[in-house]
Amino acid sequence: MSAPKFNIDTVANAAATPHEEQPWAELGLKQDEYQDIVKLLGRRPSAAELAMYSVMWSEHCSYKSSKIHLKKFGAKLDEQMKKDMMVGIGENAGVTDLGDGWAVTFKVESHNHPSFVEPYQGAATGIGGIVRDIISMGARPVAVMDPLRFGAIDHPDTARLVHGIVSGIGGYGNSLGLPNIGGETVFDPIYQANPLVNALAVGVLRHEDLRLANASGVGNRVVLFGARTGGDGIGGASVLASESFDDTKPSKRPAVQVGDPFAEKVLIECCLELFKGELVEGIQDLGAAGISCATSELASNGEGGMQVELTSVLLRDPTLTPGEILMSESQERMMAVVTPEKAAAFEAVMAKWDVEYSWLGEVTDTGRLIITWDGETIVDVDPRTVAHDGPTYDRPQQRPARQDALQADTFRSSTAGASLPETGLELRAALLELMASPNLCDKSWITNQYDRYVGGNTALAMPDDAGVVRVDEATGMGVGLATDANGRYAYLDPYAGAQLALAESYRNVATTGAVPMAVTDCLNFGSPEDPEVMWQFVQAIDGLSDACLALQVPVTGGNVSLYNQTGTTAIHPTPVVGVLGRFDDVARRTPSGWRAEHDGQAIYLLGTTSDELDGSEFANVRGHLGGLPPKVDLDGEKLLGQLLVSGSRDGMFDAAHDLSEGGLAAALTEMVLRHGVGARVNLGPLLARDGVDAFTALFSESQGRALVSLPRSEEERFVAMAGVRGYPAVRVGIVDAEADALEFQDLFTVTVDELSQANTGTLAKHFG
């Protein structure tokens, strides 16, 4: 079949017509960026070259506003942090050595803008894209997670987004047969027109299965396989996520990609068989920027160059122009490099799995990426200028003028904090109000739409503090993962806010008994062209990189999502931090709630409680945001983590739960509701030791705290273990299976049914 006939803008024609007008602005390029392309090429770009540069130099693909700051993660790595890091930042996903020949790869990315435009497909293809990153490393995907943020729960548009996004995540992940083991769901008006849909995937592999994507070996063949290329998603994430939504600017809302999870499931098995048979030199997934990205990155990472015939691409839409084919972000596609002698074996695997493929070209020694259309050259570039040497901006930063006044506006000094609950009845009402609030209510309306146990290796999942997956059936080795962020904290202090996100995720992983090992992050911010947003961004990177060094957990990869802004209104800075930890045996994991058979067990609070209500969920339900977030004690977090892991390994704890949003009140409630088993609590020793009142004890969000329940026979050993480390521990109650209530001695009692009714009805009320 001959190639469709277009008025092809060849490289020769581009050289001969230097003054031809080109739509660089419509493709998202700035004028000076277009001039830089002309300077690099020594001529105007052809239409296909312009398409390639526009998507690859977009903010989403090139990280042009962030890459100089992201280098801090690598600069703050010491030798101990590098010890278990097999692959770090810069590849499709980071890889960490688990020991015994096993490795794990994980990464979190954003699909925010596409999910606002088309919630179901935007979220679904976010899952599909992050899973393909995991496949390309040679790993089998084993689980996904979904940190989500929506606007006000009662806003008319929120239901559209919640229904579509949750259905998209569940529909795609469930069809792939991947358990969704955790995440977060936060509601805040600041995310109304900019919901955050961050997707995390984790995969496991043997050391010898690790693959890196590059085009090496002159004469090796380049092949595109998987779904056909269509018109959906042309410039999708690459352009859409590189501009804020603003009606005064040209539209940056191209078609959102359409996903087919069943095609991706076949692609997973196909790729793993190719890797197992050593039939490919490397595989690159096609996500943002599509063929533009795959060809330029493979060639740039390799030793020479690449030549590709674009008319060989299998199309769903024969009317696509060469530029559109290069920009299309159609899903479920991979590109591989294959030696000629293995081509027949490669084709046999394709036939076995009934996967379409097309041989596009070969690796060359020219140092150039040359793309032809029906034999005529339409792209002739140095691939590094496309994939790696794009624009780099050191954008202006300015601390917001409002920041001093914002931080001085503490909750205690505000109108909202002028009258706080004091009596038992008032505290009881406050607890029920808090647990019914959108951010602390039960999220099972969402998580029940996900399959959390498919595959048979899930040891813990939502609502436990971290998801836990078994890696090795023989030994029980596994991993624990958690993601956390608090945009309210980061808005008050972005440096501390990023550290608090890491501390909470680290604490959640340690609470289950896993040893924290590695970090992935998704940095969600407003427009980098706003100096105040840029200040927030740099502060967050500084805070996170310093905290990673202090806790000895390296960032192995992640994602930056900018332009989460509508007009002049930016989202709160939201650095989502994922932490991965290792289990020797997942059978030793510690769940987040006690059971009836734990009746009479002692409940201990680890850590110290201070008056820290600024940015808290209690302040949030009272409509206040100001002051300074809770203090971060990274040395304390490290000590707490060691205590939690040691107690779990020794089988000392039967339940453990970190304290974060909602403080002690929320943590106790969640432990009671986990299995519907009550507790009797005496705050007296805590009030006396820390010098706080009952309200502060219940709702403060002081960090570095966790609750544990343990048999009375273990109390002496536990107290001694905490004492040796110098970490505060106070007995605050006992598990009471008979009471069917959460009782706060001398204050109030609330039944399990009352707690459950308050906690479980909120999402159903709003979303049906």
N, C-alpha and C positions, 0 to 999 in steps of 0.2 A: 504494500500500500504506500503510495507516494505521500510526501509531506504536504500538509495544507499550504496553499500559496498565500503569502502575505507580502506586503511591501517591506521586505526585510531590510532593516538598518544594519548593514554589515560594518565591520571594523574599517574596511576600505572606504565605505561611504561616509562613515563618521570622520575619517581623516580628510576627506575631500569636501566636506560641508561643515566647516568649523563654526559657522554663525547660525546654524539651525537652532531655533528655540526648542528647549526641552522642559518637560513638566517636573523639574526637580522639587519645587515647593509642594506640589500635590503629593509627591512621594515621601514627604516628611524631611527632606534635606534642607539645611540652611544654605544661604547663598555662598558663604565662605566655604562650606563643606563641598558644594558643587565645584567651586573654583579649585579646591584642593584635588578633587578627582581629575579635573582637566590637567592640572599641573603634573600629577602622578603619571598620567597616560601620555602626556605630550600632545593631546588632542581632546576634542570633546568625546565623552563616552558614547558608545552605541546605545540604542534603547535597551538592549539586554544587559549591558554593563551597568547602565544607570539603575535598572531594576535590582541588580545584585548589590550594588553599593548602597542603595537606599535601604534595603532591608538589613544588610549586614552592618551598616553604620547607624542603625537605629539604636535608641537607648537600650531597648530590650536585649539586643544581640551584642552590642559593642561595649556596653558598660562605660560609655565615654565620660559620664559625669562621676563615676564611682570608682573606677579601677585604680586610680592613684591612691585612694584611701583604703581599698580592700587589700593592698599590699601589706598593710599593718598586721593582718592575720598571719602572714608568712614570716614577717620580720620578728614577731613575738613568739616564735617557736623555739624551745630549747631542745637539747638532745633527748631528754626524757620523753618529751611530748612526741618526738618523731619516731620513737621506738616501735610503736605498733602501727604507724601510719604507712600503709603500702602505696597508696595513691592519694594525693592531696588536691588542692584547689587547681582548677584548670582543665580537668578531664570531665567526662560526662557525669561522673559521680565519684565521691571519695571512697576509699577502700581501707578497712581496718583489719589487722590481723587478730583473730580470735584465739589462735593457738591450735595445736593438734592438726595443722594443715588446713584449718578452716579460716575463711575470711568473710567479712560482711561489708556490703556497700549500701549506702543510704544517702538520700538527698531530698530536700524540700524545694519546691518551686511555686511560683504564683501563676494563676490564670484569672486575675482579677477583672480586667477590662472586658475580655470576651464573655465572662460570666454575667456581667451586668447587661450586656447587649442581648445575649441569648443564654439564659441561665442553665438550661439542661445541657446543651452541647458544650457550652463554655466550661462547665465543671467536669463533664464526662471526658472531654479531650484533655483537660488538665491531668486527670488520672492517667489517661493513656500515654501522654507525653512523658510523665515522670517514670512510668513503668518502662518505657523504651530506653530511657537513660540507664536504668538498672540492667536491662538485657544487654546493652551494648558493652558493658564491662565484663561480660561472660558469666553473669550471675543469674540464678533463678529467682524471680520475684517471689517473696513469701508473705508480704503484708503491705497495707497502705494505711495512711492516717490523713485526717482532714481538719486542720485549723481553719475555722470560719469566723467571719465577722460581718454582721448585718446592721442595718439602720435600726431605727426605733421599732420595737416589736409591734406597735399599733399603727404604724404608718401604712397607708393603702398599698404601697409598692413592695413592702417587705414580704408579704405573703407570696407574691409572684416570684421573688428571688429565692425565698426559703424553699418553696415547693419545687421549683425548677432545679436549683443547685443540689439539694439533698437527693432528689430523684436521679440527677445526672451522675453524682458520685456513686450512689448505690447501684444504679443500673449498669454502669460500666464496671465497677469493681466486683460486684457480685457475679457478673457474667464471666469475668476473667478467672473466677474462683480464687480471689485473693481476699483474705479476711481484713476487715477494717478494724484495727485494734485500738484506736484512740484519736485524740484531737481535742478541739475546743469549739464552743459556739458562744459568741459574745454579741450582745445587742447594744448599740449606741448610736444616737442620731448622727454622729460625725461620719459614720460610714454609709449614710443613706444613699447617696448616688455613687458610692465607690465601695461596694462590698469587697471583702478580701476572701478569696478562695485559694488557699495554699494547700498543696497536695504533697504528701511525703510517701515515698516508697522505699522499701528495704528488700535486699536480695542477699542470697548466700551463695558462696562458691568455694571450691577448693583452690589452694594457691596456684596450682598449675593451670587452672581455668581462666585466670585473669587475662583480659585482653584490653589493649589500648588501640584507639582508632587512628590509623595513619595510612597514607598511600605510599608504600615503599616497594621497591623492586621494579626496575624498568621492565616493561613488557607485561606486568601483571594487569589483569583485566578488572574493569570497574563495572559493577552490576547493580541495578536498582530492582528491588523486589518487594512484594507485598501488594497493597492496594494500588489501583490506578490513580493517576493524578487528575484532579478535577478543579473546578472553579471555586470550590468552597475554601474559605480561609486564605484568599490571595492577599498577601501582606498581613494576614490576621494578627497574631500576637505581636509580631515584630513591629508593625506600625501602630496598631491599636494601643499597645501598652507603652508607647513612646510619646504620648501626647495626652494632656488632660482633656476632659470633656468640657467643651466651651462652645456655645452656640455662635460666638462671634468669629470663630476660626473655621477654615475649611474642614469638611467632615473627615474624621479619621476612623470611621466605623465600617471597615470592609467586612465581608462575609465571615462569620465565625465558622471554624472548622466543624465538620460533621464526623462523629466517631462511630466505629463498628467494633465493639468489644470482642465479638466472636472471631473477626478477622485478626485482631491482635492476639487472641489466645492461640490461634494457629501459628502466628508469627513468633510467639514466645517459644513454642516447641520446636519450630523450624530452626530458629537461631541457635538454640541450645544443642540441637543435633549437629548443626554446622560447626559449632565450637568443639563439641566432643570428638568429631571426626577430623578436626584440624583442617577443615576445608576452606577456611577464610583467613586472610592475614589480619583483618580487622573489620569491624562493623560500625557504622555511624548511623544513629537514628535520624530521621527527618522530622524535626519539630519546627520551631520558629525559623523562618526564612527558607525552609524546604530544601530544594536542590541547590540553591545558592549557598546555603550553609554547609551542606554535606560535602559538596565538591570542593569548596574553598578551604574548609577545615581539614579534610583528608589530605589535600595537596599541601597545605601549609604545614601540617604536622609531619609530612613525609620528607623524603630526601630529594625530590626533584620537582616534577610537575605532573600534569594530567591533561589528557585530551578526551573530550566527550562529544558525541553526536546527539544533539537534543531531540532530533526527530525520532530517535529510538525509544523515547519515553512513551510508555503505554498510557493513553489518555481516556478519561471518561467523557471529556468534552473536546471534540476535535477542533473547535473554533478558538481554543486558547492560543494566544500569541506566545512567542518565545519568552518574552519578559514575564508573562503571566505564569508560564510553566515554571520558570525559575523561582518565582515568588510564592507559588501556591504552597499552602501549608496543609494540604490534604493529609489525613492521618494514616496510621498503620503502614508506613513505608520505611524501609531500611536501605542503606547503600553499603556494599561490601567490596573489598579488594580480594581477588582470587587469582592464584597462579594458573597459567594456562593448562598445566598438567592435571589440575584438580577441577577444571571447569565441568567435565562430564559428571564427576561425582557430585558437584554442586547442583547441577541440573537434575540429577536423580533425587536429591533431597527435596528440591522444589516440586518435582512430580509426585513424590510420596505425599506431601502435605497439600498438594493442589494449590500452590502459591504461584502467582504470575511473576515473571521476571523479564528484564530486558538488559542485554549487554550494551553498555553505553560507550565504552571507550577503554583507555588503558593508561597506565602510569608511564610517564616519560622522564627524560633527563633534561628538559628544557628550562625548568624553573618557572614555567608559565602554566596557567590554567587557560586552556584554549577550548572553547565550546563552539561547535559548528551547527548550522541548520541546513540540512540538505547539501552538506559539503562546503557551505560558505561560512567563513569565520565571523561569528557575531560577538564573541568575547575573547579577548587576548589580554590577560592581566597577570601581574605577580600575585599569587594567591594570598600572600601575607598581607598585602595592602587591603585585601577584602576582609580577611578573617581575623587578623591580629593587630595590624598597624593602623587601625582607624583613628578617628579623632580622640584626643585626650584633653579633657577640660579640668582645670582647677578653678571651679566656680567660686564666686564670692560667697563668704559666710558672714552672717550677722546675728548675734544673739538678739532674740526678739525684744523689742522695747517693753513689751508687756510682762517679761519674765519675772522681774523683781516684784511687781505688784501681784502677779499670780502666786508667787511663792510666799508672799507675805500674807495672803488671804487664807489663813488656816481654817480648818473646819471648826475648831473650838472657838475661834474669834468671829465666826460668821453667824448670820441670822439662823441658818439651818442647824448650827450646833449650839444655839443658845439654850434650848430646852431639850434635854436628853432623858431617855428613860432611866428611872432610878428604882422604882418599886418593882416587886416581883411581877405584878400584873403587867406593868409597862414593859419590862424586859421580855416577858413571855410574848406579848404582842409584837415586839420588835423582832424577835427571833422568827416568828411565823411570817411576818412581812418580808424579812430578808430572804427566807428560804423559798418564798413564792416569787421573788423578783426574777426578771428574765435571765440574768446572768448566773444565778445560783439555783434556779429551778432544775428539776430532773430533766435530762436531755434524751430520755429513752424514746420519745416521739421521733427523734432523729435517728438515734443509733439502732433502733429496732428495724429500720429500713436497710441496714447494712448486715451482711453475713459476717459475724465476728469469729466464727469457729470453723469455717470451711477449710479443708486441708488437714485438720486434725492435729495441728501443732500449736494452736493458740493456748497458752497457759493462763494469761490474764488479758482482759480487754476492758473498755469502758463499762462501768464507771470507776474501775480501779485507777490508782494514781498513774500507772504506766501500763502500756501494752507489753506483753511478754510472749515471745515465740520461740519454740524449740528449734534448734538448728541441727543437732546430731542425735538421732534416735538411740544410738548405742550408749552414749554417755549422758544424755540429757542436757548437754551444753546448749545455751540459748542466749537470747538478747532481750533486753528491756528498752523501750523507747517511750519518750514523752516529748510533747511540744508545749511551749508556754510563751505567753507575752501578755503585757498589760499596758495598753496604749495610754491609759490615764496616768500611770506612773511615769511613762516616758514623756508625756506632754509636760508634766511638772519638772522633770529633770531627765533629759534623754540619756545622759551618761549613766546615771544610776538606774534608769528604767531598763536599759539593755542588760545591765548586770543583774538586776532583779529577775529578768526573764530567764537568764541562764541559771541563776541560783534556784529558781523554782523548778525548772526542768531537771536540773542535776539532783535536786532533793527528791523529786517524784521518782526518778529512776532508782536512787539509793533506797527509798522507802520500800520498794518491792524486793530489795536485796541484791540488785545488780550493781556491779562496779562501774561507775561512769568512765567512758573511754574516749568518746569523740563527739563532735558537734557539727550540725548543719544549721544554716540559718536562712531565713527569708526576710529581707529587710524592706518593709513596706512603708513608703513615705510619699509626700506630696511632690510638687514640681521642683526639680533641682535648679530651675531658673529663678526661684525665690530664695534669696540669701538666707532668710530665716529657716526655711526648710533644710537648706544645705547645712546650716549650723547644727540643726537637730541630727541630721544624718551622720555628720562627722563625729559629733559627740557620742552617738550611739556606737559607732564603730570603735572609737577609742575605749569606751566603757566595756564593750564586749571583748575586745582583744586583750585588754588588761585583765579582765576577769578570767578568760580562758587560760592565760598564763598562770594566774594565781591558783586556779583549780586544777591545772595540768591536764586540760582537755582541749585538743587541737580542733580548729575548724577545718574540716576536710572538704567542704564544698557548700554550695548554697545558691542563692539567687537574690538579685536586687530588683525590686519593683518600685519604680518611680512614677510620677505624674498621677498618683492617686488623689486627684484634686478636681473639683468642679468650680470653674471660675477662680476666685481667689480663696476658696475654702478648701484647705487641705485636710486630709484625715489626721488623726493623732499619729505621731510616729509610732509604728508598730513593728518592732523587731521580733519576729517569731523565731524562737530558738528551740531546736530539737537536740536532745541528748540521747546517745546510745550507750548502753551499759552491757556488761558481760555477766552471764551466770555460768558457774561450773555445772549446775544442775538445776533446771527450772522447777523441779519438784520441790526445791527449797524456797520458792518465791513466797513473798508475804502479801496476802490480799489486804484490801483496805477496810474490811469490816469484820466484826466478830460474829460468831454463830452461837446458837443456843447451847452447844456443848462447851462453850467457854464461860459459862455461868460462874460468877465469883472471881473471875480473873481481875487482876489489878490493872488500872489504866494510868499511865504516866504521861506527863507532858515534858518533852525535852525542849530546852531553850528558855529564854527570858522574854517576858511580856512588858512592853513599854507603851506609853500613850502615843500610838501611831495610827491615826485615823484619816490623815490627809490622803486623798486619792482612793480611799477604801470603798468597798461595796456599800457599806452603811451610808457613807457620805453620798454615794451615787444615788441611792434610792431617795435621799433627802434633797437631791438636786444640786449638790455642791461639788466643785472641782477647784482645788487650790491648795497651797501649802507645799510641803516637801514630802516625797514618798518615803516609805520606811527605809531605815538605814540598812546598808548592805555590809555584812561581816563575812567576807569570803573565807577567812581562816576558820571561822565558826561553822560555816557551811561544810567545809571539808571535814572538820571533826565530826559534825553531825552525820555526814555521809558514812564515815568509817564506823560509827556506832550502829547505824541502821543496817549496814551490810554485815557487820560482825554478828549482830543479834539474829539476823535472818539466817546466816550460814550455820549458826549454832543451834538453830531451831528454837530460839528463845522466845520469839514473838509469834503470836497467832494472828495478829492484825496490826497494821501500821498505816498511818495517814499523815500526809504533810499538812501544815497550816499555811494557807495563802489567802485568797479572796474570801471574805466573810469571817476570817479568824477562827478562834476556838469554837464559837457557836456553830459555824458551818461545818467544821471538821467533825465535831461530835455528832451532829445531826446526820451527816452522810455516813458515818460509821454505824449509827443505829439503823438507818434506813437500808443499808446494804443488804442485810438479811432479816430486817424487822425485829431485831433483838435490842432490848432497852439497856439503860445504864443509870447508875446513881452517881452524881457528881457533887463533890465538895470543893468549892472554890476557895475556902478559907486559907489553906496553906499557900496557895498561889498569891492571894491578895496580900497576905502577911509578908511573904518573901519579896515580891516585886513592887509592893507599895502602890498598887493600882486599885481602882474601884471595880465593882462587879461589871458595870457597863464596859469599861475598857478591857477587862479580862476576857469578856465574851466577844467583842467586836473589833478589837485592835488587830491590825495586820502585820505586826512585828514578824520579821523573817527569822530563818534559822530555827524553826520550831516544827515538831512532829509529835503525834500521839502514838503510843504503842500499848497494846494489851498483852499481858503475859501471865502464865500461871503463878500463883503465889510462891510456889516452890522455887521460882527463878528470880524473885525480887531481890534477894540479897546479892546474887551474882550480877544482876543488871545494875543495881545501884553502885556496886563496886566498880563495874566496867565504866560507867559514866564518870564516877569520881576519879578514877585513874587518869582519865582524859581531861578532867577539869570541866566537864560539860554539865550545865545545870539540869537536874531532873527532879520533878516533884510529882508525888502521887495525887491524882485529882479525882479518882473514883474507882468504881468496880462495875463489871458487866453484870446486869441483872436480867436474866431471861424471864423471870417470873413477873416482873413489874409491868412489862409491855408499855414502857414509857421512858422518857428522858427526864430524870428528876434532878433539879439543881437544889441541893439542900438549903433550906431556909429562904429560898427565893421563889421557885415555881416548879410545876410539873406540867409536861405536855405529853400527851399520849402518842404512841407510834402512829395511830390512825390519823390524828390531827396533823402530825408532821407530814405524813404521806399525802394527805389531801392538799395541804398547802403547797407541797413541793412538786407534785406530779401533774397538777391541772393546768399550769400556765401555758405551755406550748399547745396543748390540745384546744384550749379556749380560743387561742388566736389563729390556729392553723387547721383546726378541724380534726 
